[in-house]
């Protein structure tokens, strides 16, 4: 028998995508469903894509995250691919940003990803295989006015992925970061035309990304073809953040 270590062509994998109810997370979940994987999500509210097993949970609460993983494992089996996507923004200028606005963003975006990775690692270590993909942002390394909290939470994910790589790289587990730029979502479409034009002018590609273009990068990092890629930061930003 050939080894089946992380070989998705042999059997569907269990994939957990946090925040799969909208935007990038939804596109990622849909892509894994289309590939034949068994897909679950931890989410707060909203409608889920067809074929996704949903568990309501709170990224800010360790017991909630652990209970959600337990429910997913009971329904589908051990999580082999984790995509930590759930995130919030509380934009505010530095001088006006409150401790609460800073803490909430880090608690969801950074500590939430940590809580999920810690819980997923238990099963991955037993399986001796796994993929962890953390969804960051071009803002994490490029910076953004009014986004000290968000940028801090997203840049910190690089350190998380690289430390996990050094800890668990010998166990068939990889940890990588995808850093999207501006994405064509309801939020960006609601911006004034002049604002959208100014953003696009700064992007060498001259356009916003489609959510599925981010999902494609995640799918690659989760695939057997990416077994020797770990601790990497893969920008999907049309060249906006080059060199950062």
Secondary structure, DSSP 8 states (H G I E B T S, - for coil): ----TT-TTTS--EEEETTTTSHHHHHHHHHHHHTT-EEEEEESSS---TTEEEEE--TT-HHHHHHHHHHHHHHH-S--EEEE---------GGG--HHHHHHHHHHHTHHHHHHHHHHHHHHHHHT-EEEEEE--HHHHH--TT-HHHHHHHHHHHHHHHHHHHHHGGGTEEEEEEEE--B-SHHHHTS-HHHHHHHHHHSTT-S-B-HHHHHHHHHHHTSGGGTT--S-EEEESTTTTTT-
